[in-house]
Amino acid sequence: MSATGVGRRRVVLLLASGLALGVTSALVAPASPASAGPGCGADGALGTAGVVRAAGMPSVGPGTVELRPGGGIPALRLTGTSGTGFGSALSTAYVDADACLDLVVGAPLADGRGSVQVFLGGPDGFTAPPAVTLTGRSVGERFGTQVAVRERAAGGVDVWVGAPRRTVDGRTRAGAVDHLVVAADRTSRRVETITAAGAAGGVVQASAEFGSVLTASVEGLVVGVPRQDVGGRTDAGAAYWFPLPTGAERVGRGTAWTQASPGVAGSPEKGDHFGSAVSVSWGGRPRWVLVGVPDEDIGTRKDAGLVQSFTLDARRGALAPGSSVDETQARAGVRATAGHRFGAAVAVADGSCLSGGWAVGAPGTDVGSRKDAGAFSLVAPTGSSCTSTRFTQGSLSQHDESGDRFGATLSSLGRTRPDEQTPVSQLLLVGAPGEDSSGGVRDVGSVTSFWRLEQPDDPGPAVLLPSFQYFSASDGDRARTAYGTVLPDAHPRAVR
């Protein structure tokens, strides 16, 4: 199915779906090469830098990453190798020096070990085969399940790659994160391996799958470990912060945070899954780190969900616990409700009213009689005068349907080119992996993109303008495509 307009403004999109890896790739040209526009083929079609529209579909055929030059323009495709789940992890970064965004694709099942591949963007889109391939160390470790990227001031990027099923200190599936550098000249090198042992309060634990959730900031790395046991409580969850000081090659001593940590809301309970979703703000004051706890019980309401905030001291590279928020505290007009899983997805840009505050997904939300139709909220940051707002598909001129799980994934996008200082318009992407096609084919999935309107910060509700609802361009007639299952972050650039 092709993209469908749901507003007058044109859209810029970065999506991803699926689970991961492997790769013998080919780039399918658009029907009209001229439609890619001047400059960078993938991110120049709309005259807007910093956003690449990509969707991973690892369960479709050999695994696919679908790229869209813009609304109404035929999709381009990078195709992987059968059985590798190519497309489970996606990220973008300026790797080389041509001012075109490049694409980083995770492949955790490739060759049994997993891989991460870097495709360079240029005037004609992305070129295949990949310019750089990073590989895992041992069979079954699923290297490439997640990737996080930070651009370096001197060029090239830091790439952190999760290998959540790696054996560490004899503990199976304890998990690790490999830190690598990919230089602008396409060379790569390993810098270090990060485990839970590298953090104060950290525990190397069998089956914790450290590295299954990652995000990066200019100052360091956040690792979510929702399957870590805490005090004997299975899968209570944890989140780790590892600072990377300016000019340093390796991360510093980290800190492990759980619901048993001072200042963190709630208490560790079986199956809370603290750390299921993490996000770091790009800028603004204060800087925020959000950690989702989607299976937190609120009173007697099971799996209602919670989000814990932390403030990031950019100078010291340290976190401090901030406020927590559930649906009731979010002032979203509803009580915290069993099964909503508020916090299953989180996204934050700079935390201002302008950027929509904290975006929090609640994919288990029932809308009327439609079970698990899903919703997301724009939550007023602590101390602000913003107004929180909840959105469902029905409130956005779409259709609330059972099982859509709208809000299961969220991503905030918007970048500057390396040679510019002014940020481009910000977008919020919202996945609904259970969306059915207009023809009734189940679970084809969709992603809706929203402009965050550029307006002065004010105490009114955040304003989002829907642009397009996207489906897979050629697989919308296939059940369980689950388009929109994964939405990668746009990653920060080191100060030059």
Order of alpha helices (4+ residues) and beta strands (2+ residues): beta-beta-beta-beta-beta-beta-beta-beta-beta-beta-beta-beta-beta-beta-beta-beta-beta-beta-beta-beta-beta-beta-beta-beta-beta-beta-beta-beta-beta-beta-beta
